[in-house]
Each structure stands twice: as C-alpha cells, then as structure tokens.
Amino acid sequence: MFAYTVKRLLLFIPLLFGVATVTFFLVYVLPGDPVLSMVGERYDEETIDQLRREMHLDQPVYVQYGYFIAGLVRLDFGTSYVTGETVSESVLKRFPYTFRLALFAMLISVVIGVSVGVLAAWKWRTPFDYVTMGTTIVGISMPVFWLGVLLIYVFAMKLRVLPASGYGGGDLRHMILPAVTLAQASTAYVARITRSSMMDVIREHYIQTARAKGVSEHRMLFAHALRNALLPVITVVGADFGSYLSGAVLTESIFAWPGLGRFTLDAILKRDIPTIQGAVFFMALVFMAINLVVDLMYAWIDPRIKLVGRK
C-alpha cells in the first residue's frame, strides 16, 4: 500500500506539469487583451506599455511560460489583473464555499442514489424498479441550468419556502436548491450504477449460500452484497465530487454562490490571466488528490485488490 501510494504521488509531478502547460497555452490564445480590459476605454499608450512590461506581456511566449512555471514551483500564482489580490489568497478564500456546497451535494447523491439503487436491485422487474430507473434517465438528461431555474421558480417564487440565491451567511436553507441542482445528475448515475453492480453481486454463489443458510434479506443486501458492489459506486462518487470541488460553474452562477466556479467564470469573462491559470491549476490538483483517495479506498473496501497488488 505504501509503495503504491508513493508511486501515485510521484505521478502527480508530470501530470501537474502537463495541466499547467495546457492551461497556459489555452489561456494565451484566448481572444482579447487583458491590459485593455484593466484600463477601460480611457487610456494612453504610455500606461499600456508600462502595464505590459510589469506583467511580462511584452516578452515572447516562451519567456512568459518560464515566468509562469517558476511561479508554480514557488506556489505563487501571481496577482489578479482586476482585483489586485494575490491569486492564491483569492482561490483559498472562495474554495470553502465550494467545498461546503460540494459536500452537501455529495451527501444527497450518495444517500438517495445508493438507497434507490439497492432497492431497485432488490425489487428487480417490479413497478418500483421500472419507475426509479426511468426517473434516473430523466435526471441524467436534465440540463443543470434548466433544473436550477425551475427550482427557483417553484420553491422560491411560487411556494416561497426557500431563498432564490445567495450564501445567506451559511444558512442551510440557502444551500438546499443549489445542492439539489448540483447533485441531480450524480444521484441518477449513482442509482443506476448501484443497481447494476448489486444485480451482478446478488447472482454470486456466496449470496445464494447466505440465503440458503437463512440470512435475512436485509443483512444479505447491506452486510454482504452492498460492500462488494461499492467499487464502481465509489469511482462515480469520487469523480463527481472532484468535479464539484473543481467548480460547479453553472450552479454557482445561477444561484449567485460565492464559490470557486463562479469566481473562475468571472475571471474568464474579464480575461484575468493569472486568476484563470491559478484557479484551473488548483482545480486540477484537487481533482487528482480526490482520485488518489478513491484509489486507496478500493483496497479498504475490497481486500482482493490488496492481494492483486502484492502479486
């Protein structure tokens, strides 16, 4: 386990370098001039030239790339062209908002998705199975922006039971609508994956043996079958949670949530290059860290993976 963990950590270096390189050149080819977006409509050429020199934008692209990589090595993402704050402080200031929203959304998707998937496998080829699996198709296909607007219209404007947007000082009521919107597709995926995996496990011989020994259906489902069916579910949940933390741009924009996704979108619209590069690099780092944790959880969930690793 230790050797595997070290190997995965060492793989972070080339992967992060690749992400940083792609991010730099994609941002570099974006249309627009960041200096002009800073100074507005009224400016003089002397000011423009001075700003370009300060930002190293007058240098060749490979020199700018060198400054960018050197900053990453020092964990220095630079200073925002728009706000004047350091990018690191701005990202870390907004990340807790996204983390809290992502955690709540993940809780919703896991609890509802796994429960529905297990029950659908248990009630295979019954009306419950058909209705829930049909509903999950709708959940997967439903656009996030449409669901978010619909929830605001129903629960905020018509029923007036939940706030339409904003953080609300951390009030749980402000988090319900964005969390449900963020979790809807993931919940549907988790339910379908859980059902499919449970159907495979239920047909195994040891499950039939447990039934023959008189083990209750409840104990058989949750104590024996579910644990061995969790590996694909963990993969889906880990990837979705990573995408949540990487910034749910649409959800945070619809509900005016002050998280990392909305922050990154604003930076893209304003062509704030250091902020875009720093935010994207941070998102990639978080996503890769979560995938590492998911991989390490496999061995804890299924001991057979340890045996394969030793071999």
Secondary structure, 3 states (H helix, E strand, C coil): CHHHHHHHHHHHHHHHHHHHHHHHHHHHCCCCCHHHHHHCCCCCHHHHHHHHHHCCCCCCHHHHHHHHHHHHHCCCCCECCCCCCEHHHHHHHHHHHHHHHHHHHHHHHHHHHHHHHHHHHHCCCCHHHHHHHHHHHHHHHCCHHHHHHHHHHHHHHHCCCCCCCCCHHHCHHHHHHHHHHHHHHHHHHHHHHHHHHHHHHHCCHHHHHHHHCCCCHHHHHHHHHHHHCHHHHHHHHHHHHHHHHCCCHHHHHHCCCCCHHHHHHHHHHCCCHHHHHHHHHHHHHHHHHHHHHHHHHHHHHCCHHHHHHHC
